[in-house]
Amino acid sequence: MSLREKYFAGWGFRTNKPSFEPGEEISAFVTGHDGDAPVARIGDTILRVEGAPGDALDTRVRLRVDEFDDNDHHGTATYLETVGRSSF
């Protein structure tokens, strides 16, 4: 492996539309509501959060992805626990 390859090992570009697999567990901030359900936005990807407590807005939560549409970058996830609060 060359010095250049060693230096850039593990580097990659992030996307503004990440994809998720059903069953995958992630943490994200609850940023708003879609009707009566809280939503977590990760870039331009939107996950509708099922089972979140009423005070979930602006909190970091752990989620399990239930369904995800790779074309629209929308999906649903189940609330597992609150991980932290926002600092703003």
Backbone as JSON Lines, residues from 0, in Angstrom:
{"i":0,"aa":"M","n":[0.86,-1.17,0.0],"ca":[0.0,0.0,0.0],"c":[0.9,1.23,0.0]}
{"i":1,"aa":"S","n":[0.6,2.16,-0.9],"ca":[1.42,3.37,-1.0],"c":[1.12,4.32,0.16]}
{"i":2,"aa":"L","n":[1.98,5.29,0.34],"ca":[1.79,6.29,1.39],"c":[0.48,7.05,1.16]}
{"i":3,"aa":"R","n":[0.2,7.35,-0.09],"ca":[-1.05,8.07,-0.41],"c":[-2.27,7.22,-0.06]}
{"i":4,"aa":"E","n":[-2.25,5.94,-0.4],"ca":[-3.36,5.04,-0.07],"c":[-3.54,4.92,1.43]}
{"i":5,"aa":"K","n":[-2.44,4.87,2.17],"ca":[-2.51,4.8,3.63],"c":[-3.15,6.08,4.2]}
{"i":6,"aa":"Y","n":[-2.74,7.22,3.64],"ca":[-3.26,8.5,4.12],"c":[-4.76,8.62,3.9]}
{"i":7,"aa":"F","n":[-5.24,8.17,2.75],"ca":[-6.66,8.32,2.42],"c":[-7.5,7.1,2.79]}
{"i":8,"aa":"A","n":[-6.93,6.11,3.43],"ca":[-7.68,4.91,3.83],"c":[-8.84,5.29,4.75]}
{"i":9,"aa":"G","n":[-10.01,4.8,4.43],"ca":[-11.19,5.06,5.25],"c":[-11.92,6.35,4.92]}
{"i":10,"aa":"W","n":[-11.38,7.15,4.02],"ca":[-12.04,8.39,3.65],"c":[-13.19,8.09,2.69]}
{"i":11,"aa":"G","n":[-14.22,8.89,2.78],"ca":[-15.34,8.77,1.86],"c":[-16.14,10.05,1.87]}
{"i":12,"aa":"F","n":[-17.08,10.14,1.0],"ca":[-17.94,11.31,0.93],"c":[-19.29,10.97,1.53]}
{"i":13,"aa":"R","n":[-19.84,11.92,2.28],"ca":[-21.18,11.74,2.83],"c":[-22.19,12.2,1.8]}
{"i":14,"aa":"T","n":[-23.37,11.67,1.91],"ca":[-24.45,12.07,1.03],"c":[-25.48,12.85,1.83]}
{"i":15,"aa":"N","n":[-26.22,13.7,1.16],"ca":[-27.29,14.41,1.86],"c":[-28.58,13.59,1.86]}
{"i":16,"aa":"K","n":[-28.55,12.4,1.24],"ca":[-29.7,11.51,1.23],"c":[-29.26,10.1,1.63]}
{"i":17,"aa":"P","n":[-28.93,9.92,2.92],"ca":[-28.52,8.58,3.33],"c":[-29.66,7.57,3.22]}
{"i":18,"aa":"S","n":[-29.32,6.32,3.03],"ca":[-30.28,5.23,2.96],"c":[-30.13,4.34,4.19]}
{"i":19,"aa":"F","n":[-31.21,3.69,4.56],"ca":[-31.21,2.83,5.73],"c":[-31.89,1.51,5.4]}
{"i":20,"aa":"E","n":[-31.49,0.47,6.1],"ca":[-32.07,-0.86,5.94],"c":[-33.03,-1.12,7.09]}
{"i":21,"aa":"P","n":[-34.17,-1.78,6.84],"ca":[-35.05,-2.18,7.94],"c":[-34.28,-3.0,8.98]}
{"i":22,"aa":"G","n":[-34.52,-2.67,10.24],"ca":[-33.82,-3.32,11.34],"c":[-32.58,-2.58,11.8]}
{"i":23,"aa":"E","n":[-32.08,-1.66,10.99],"ca":[-30.9,-0.88,11.35],"c":[-31.23,0.07,12.49]}
{"i":24,"aa":"E","n":[-30.34,0.17,13.47],"ca":[-30.54,1.1,14.59],"c":[-29.62,2.29,14.41]}
{"i":25,"aa":"I","n":[-30.19,3.49,14.57],"ca":[-29.44,4.73,14.39],"c":[-29.81,5.68,15.51]}
{"i":26,"aa":"S","n":[-29.04,6.75,15.66],"ca":[-29.46,7.83,16.53],"c":[-29.59,9.08,15.67]}
{"i":27,"aa":"A","n":[-30.59,9.9,15.98],"ca":[-30.87,11.09,15.19],"c":[-31.63,12.08,16.06]}
{"i":28,"aa":"F","n":[-31.69,13.33,15.61],"ca":[-32.47,14.34,16.31],"c":[-33.88,14.37,15.75]}
{"i":29,"aa":"V","n":[-34.85,14.48,16.64],"ca":[-36.24,14.71,16.23],"c":[-36.34,16.2,15.95]}
{"i":30,"aa":"T","n":[-36.68,16.54,14.71],"ca":[-36.61,17.94,14.28],"c":[-37.95,18.6,14.03]}
{"i":31,"aa":"G","n":[-39.02,17.84,14.02],"ca":[-40.32,18.43,13.75],"c":[-41.42,17.4,13.8]}
{"i":32,"aa":"H","n":[-42.56,17.76,13.2],"ca":[-43.72,16.87,13.17],"c":[-44.28,16.8,11.76]}
{"i":33,"aa":"D","n":[-44.82,15.65,11.42],"ca":[-45.57,15.45,10.18],"c":[-46.96,15.05,10.64]}
{"i":34,"aa":"G","n":[-47.85,16.03,10.69],"ca":[-49.15,15.78,11.29],"c":[-48.97,15.6,12.77]}
{"i":35,"aa":"D","n":[-49.35,14.43,13.28],"ca":[-49.22,14.17,14.72],"c":[-47.97,13.36,15.07]}
{"i":36,"aa":"A","n":[-47.2,12.92,14.08],"ca":[-46.02,12.08,14.35],"c":[-44.74,12.9,14.27]}
{"i":37,"aa":"P","n":[-43.84,12.7,15.23],"ca":[-42.54,13.35,15.15],"c":[-41.73,12.8,13.98]}
{"i":38,"aa":"V","n":[-40.83,13.62,13.45],"ca":[-39.96,13.18,12.36],"c":[-38.51,13.49,12.7]}
{"i":39,"aa":"A","n":[-37.64,12.64,12.2],"ca":[-36.19,12.85,12.29],"c":[-35.69,13.08,10.87]}
{"i":40,"aa":"R","n":[-34.94,14.13,10.69],"ca":[-34.37,14.43,9.37],"c":[-32.87,14.21,9.44]}
{"i":41,"aa":"I","n":[-32.37,13.41,8.52],"ca":[-30.95,13.16,8.39],"c":[-30.6,13.62,6.98]}
{"i":42,"aa":"G","n":[-30.05,14.82,6.86],"ca":[-29.89,15.42,5.54],"c":[-31.27,15.64,4.95]}
{"i":43,"aa":"D","n":[-31.47,15.17,3.72],"ca":[-32.78,15.29,3.08],"c":[-33.64,14.05,3.29]}
{"i":44,"aa":"T","n":[-33.16,13.1,4.05],"ca":[-33.91,11.88,4.37],"c":[-34.82,12.16,5.56]}
{"i":45,"aa":"I","n":[-36.06,11.7,5.49],"ca":[-37.03,11.93,6.56],"c":[-37.56,10.6,7.07]}
{"i":46,"aa":"L","n":[-37.46,10.41,8.38],"ca":[-38.01,9.23,9.04],"c":[-39.13,9.65,9.97]}
{"i":47,"aa":"R","n":[-40.3,9.07,9.78],"ca":[-41.43,9.28,10.68],"c":[-41.2,8.38,11.89]}
{"i":48,"aa":"V","n":[-41.25,8.96,13.09],"ca":[-40.9,8.24,14.31],"c":[-42.16,7.79,15.04]}
{"i":49,"aa":"E","n":[-42.34,6.49,15.13],"ca":[-43.51,5.92,15.8],"c":[-43.16,5.65,17.27]}
{"i":50,"aa":"G","n":[-44.09,5.98,18.17],"ca":[-43.93,5.66,19.58],"c":[-43.06,6.61,20.38]}
{"i":51,"aa":"A","n":[-42.74,7.76,19.83],"ca":[-41.91,8.73,20.55],"c":[-42.74,9.44,21.61]}
{"i":52,"aa":"P","n":[-42.12,9.81,22.74],"ca":[-42.84,10.55,23.76],"c":[-43.21,11.95,23.27]}
{"i":53,"aa":"G","n":[-44.15,12.57,23.92],"ca":[-44.62,13.89,23.52],"c":[-43.56,14.98,23.57]}
{"i":54,"aa":"D","n":[-42.55,14.81,24.4],"ca":[-41.5,15.83,24.53],"c":[-40.26,15.48,23.71]}
{"i":55,"aa":"A","n":[-40.41,14.74,22.65],"ca":[-39.25,14.26,21.86],"c":[-38.65,15.34,20.96]}
{"i":56,"aa":"L","n":[-39.38,16.4,20.67],"ca":[-38.87,17.44,19.78],"c":[-37.55,18.0,20.31]}
{"i":57,"aa":"D","n":[-36.57,18.14,19.42],"ca":[-35.23,18.65,19.73],"c":[-34.45,17.75,20.68]}
{"i":58,"aa":"T","n":[-34.74,16.46,20.67],"ca":[-33.94,15.51,21.45],"c":[-33.25,14.55,20.5]}
{"i":59,"aa":"R","n":[-32.14,14.0,20.96],"ca":[-31.46,12.96,20.2],"c":[-32.02,11.63,20.68]}
{"i":60,"aa":"V","n":[-32.47,10.81,19.74],"ca":[-33.12,9.54,20.08],"c":[-32.46,8.39,19.33]}
{"i":61,"aa":"R","n":[-32.61,7.21,19.89],"ca":[-32.17,5.99,19.21],"c":[-33.4,5.4,18.55]}
{"i":62,"aa":"L","n":[-33.26,5.01,17.28],"ca":[-34.38,4.52,16.47],"c":[-34.03,3.19,15.83]}
{"i":63,"aa":"R","n":[-35.06,2.41,15.53],"ca":[-34.9,1.21,14.71],"c":[-35.73,1.44,13.45]}
{"i":64,"aa":"V","n":[-35.09,1.39,12.3],"ca":[-35.76,1.63,11.03],"c":[-36.69,0.46,10.74]}
{"i":65,"aa":"D","n":[-37.97,0.76,10.44],"ca":[-38.96,-0.26,10.12],"c":[-39.14,-0.43,8.62]}
{"i":66,"aa":"E","n":[-39.31,0.69,7.94],"ca":[-39.49,0.69,6.48],"c":[-38.7,1.84,5.9]}
{"i":67,"aa":"F","n":[-38.19,1.65,4.68],"ca":[-37.47,2.74,4.04],"c":[-37.59,2.63,2.53]}
{"i":68,"aa":"D","n":[-37.94,3.75,1.89],"ca":[-38.06,3.83,0.43],"c":[-36.82,4.54,-0.1]}
{"i":69,"aa":"D","n":[-35.96,3.79,-0.77],"ca":[-34.7,4.33,-1.29],"c":[-34.91,5.39,-2.37]}
{"i":70,"aa":"N","n":[-36.03,5.33,-3.08],"ca":[-36.29,6.3,-4.14],"c":[-36.7,7.66,-3.58]}
{"i":71,"aa":"D","n":[-37.58,7.65,-2.58],"ca":[-38.08,8.9,-2.01],"c":[-37.28,9.37,-0.8]}
{"i":72,"aa":"H","n":[-36.48,8.49,-0.23],"ca":[-35.71,8.77,0.98],"c":[-36.62,9.17,2.14]}
{"i":73,"aa":"H","n":[-37.71,8.43,2.27],"ca":[-38.66,8.56,3.37],"c":[-38.84,7.18,3.99]}
{"i":74,"aa":"G","n":[-39.13,7.17,5.28],"ca":[-39.36,5.9,5.93],"c":[-39.99,6.07,7.29]}
{"i":75,"aa":"T","n":[-40.16,4.96,7.98],"ca":[-40.68,4.98,9.35],"c":[-39.68,4.26,10.24]}
{"i":76,"aa":"A","n":[-39.65,4.71,11.49],"ca":[-38.76,4.12,12.48],"c":[-39.48,4.08,13.82]}
{"i":77,"aa":"T","n":[-39.06,3.15,14.66],"ca":[-39.63,3.01,16.0],"c":[-38.69,3.64,17.01]}
{"i":78,"aa":"Y","n":[-39.25,4.45,17.88],"ca":[-38.5,5.07,18.98],"c":[-38.05,3.99,19.95]}
{"i":79,"aa":"L","n":[-36.77,4.02,20.33],"ca":[-36.25,3.08,21.31],"c":[-35.93,3.75,22.64]}
{"i":80,"aa":"E","n":[-35.23,4.89,22.58],"ca":[-34.91,5.62,23.81],"c":[-34.4,7.01,23.49]}
{"i":81,"aa":"T","n":[-34.48,7.9,24.46],"ca":[-33.9,9.23,24.32],"c":[-32.44,9.13,24.74]}
{"i":82,"aa":"V","n":[-31.56,9.67,23.89],"ca":[-30.13,9.6,24.14],"c":[-29.62,10.9,24.73]}
{"i":83,"aa":"G","n":[-30.19,12.03,24.35],"ca":[-29.73,13.32,24.86],"c":[-30.64,14.45,24.45]}
{"i":84,"aa":"R","n":[-30.34,15.6,24.97],"ca":[-31.1,16.82,24.66],"c":[-30.25,17.72,23.78]}
{"i":85,"aa":"S","n":[-30.91,18.58,23.04],"ca":[-30.22,19.55,22.2],"c":[-29.58,20.61,23.07]}
{"i":86,"aa":"S","n":[-28.5,21.18,22.6],"ca":[-27.83,22.23,23.34],"c":[-28.3,23.62,22.91]}
{"i":87,"aa":"F","n":[-29.27,23.7,22.02],"ca":[-29.77,25.0,21.6],"c":[-31.18,25.21,22.09]}
